[in-house]
Amino acid sequence: MAKVCVITGRRPVKGSIINRKGQTKKSGGIGTHVTSITKRKFRPNLQRVRIRMANGGTKRVWVSVKALKAGLVQKA
């Protein structure tokens, strides 16, 4: 099962690490140049918590911390 928040739908997204070399023009150089680009993933801060369902039962699900702080879930 993929790590996706059941409340907000937050999931890992793709991105890059961009390495630059050289002194910026602003600080007197000739400008920075990209030396390498490495793929990476931005992962959401998910916690496995027990939540109270609408029918009164409990269930363990992955929930983002942003949803927990906002009070979108009621912990059991």
RODRENDO-136920 format. One record per residue (C-alpha): residue number from 0; residue in three letters; x, y, z. Coordinates in nm, 2 decimals, padded with zeros to 4 digits. Layout:
BEGIN
NUM; ALA; X; Y; Z
...
***
This chain:
BEGIN
0; MET; 00.00; 00.00; 00.00
1; ALA; 00.13; 00.34; -00.09
2; LYS; 00.19; 00.60; 00.18
3; VAL; -00.09; 00.84; 00.11
4; CYS; -00.28; 01.05; 00.36
5; VAL; -00.64; 00.93; 00.37
6; ILE; -00.77; 01.27; 00.47
7; THR; -00.58; 01.52; 00.25
8; GLY; -00.45; 01.29; -00.02
9; ARG; -00.09; 01.40; 00.03
10; ARG; 00.15; 01.17; -00.15
11; PRO; 00.52; 01.16; -00.24
12; VAL; 00.61; 01.39; -00.53
13; LYS; 00.91; 01.39; -00.75
14; GLY; 01.18; 01.66; -00.75
15; SER; 01.54; 01.73; -00.80
16; ILE; 01.86; 01.82; -00.61
17; ILE; 02.03; 02.08; -00.82
18; ASN; 02.40; 02.14; -00.75
19; ARG; 02.54; 02.47; -00.85
20; LYS; 02.90; 02.59; -00.86
21; GLY; 03.06; 02.93; -00.89
22; GLN; 03.02; 03.27; -00.74
23; THR; 02.69; 03.46; -00.80
24; LYS; 02.69; 03.77; -01.01
25; LYS; 02.54; 03.96; -00.72
26; SER; 02.85; 03.90; -00.51
27; GLY; 03.10; 03.98; -00.79
28; GLY; 03.14; 03.65; -00.97
29; ILE; 03.05; 03.55; -01.33
30; GLY; 02.74; 03.35; -01.23
31; THR; 02.66; 03.01; -01.10
32; HIS; 02.65; 02.70; -01.32
33; VAL; 02.45; 02.38; -01.28
34; THR; 02.70; 02.09; -01.23
35; SER; 02.46; 01.80; -01.16
36; ILE; 02.09; 01.72; -01.12
37; THR; 01.99; 01.42; -00.90
38; LYS; 01.63; 01.29; -00.88
39; ARG; 01.47; 01.28; -00.53
40; LYS; 01.13; 01.24; -00.36
41; PHE; 00.96; 01.48; -00.13
42; ARG; 00.77; 01.26; 00.12
43; PRO; 00.49; 01.38; 00.33
44; ASN; 00.51; 01.36; 00.71
45; LEU; 00.27; 01.07; 00.76
46; GLN; 00.18; 00.91; 01.10
47; ARG; -00.01; 00.58; 01.14
48; VAL; -00.29; 00.66; 01.39
49; ARG; -00.61; 00.50; 01.51
50; ILE; -00.90; 00.72; 01.42
51; ARG; -01.26; 00.70; 01.52
52; MET; -01.50; 00.61; 01.23
53; ALA; -01.84; 00.76; 01.17
54; ASN; -02.01; 00.43; 01.27
55; GLY; -01.83; 00.43; 01.61
56; GLY; -01.55; 00.18; 01.52
57; THR; -01.18; 00.25; 01.50
58; LYS; -00.94; 00.20; 01.22
59; ARG; -00.56; 00.24; 01.17
60; VAL; -00.47; 00.47; 00.88
61; TRP; -00.19; 00.69; 00.75
62; VAL; -00.26; 01.06; 00.83
63; SER; -00.05; 01.36; 00.75
64; VAL; 00.06; 01.57; 01.05
65; LYS; -00.09; 01.88; 00.88
66; ALA; -00.43; 01.71; 00.90
67; LEU; -00.37; 01.61; 01.27
68; LYS; -00.27; 01.96; 01.37
69; ALA; -00.57; 02.11; 01.19
70; GLY; -00.80; 01.88; 01.38
71; LEU; -00.94; 01.71; 01.07
72; VAL; -00.93; 01.37; 01.24
73; GLN; -01.05; 01.25; 01.58
74; LYS; -00.79; 01.01; 01.73
75; ALA; -00.93; 00.71; 01.91
***
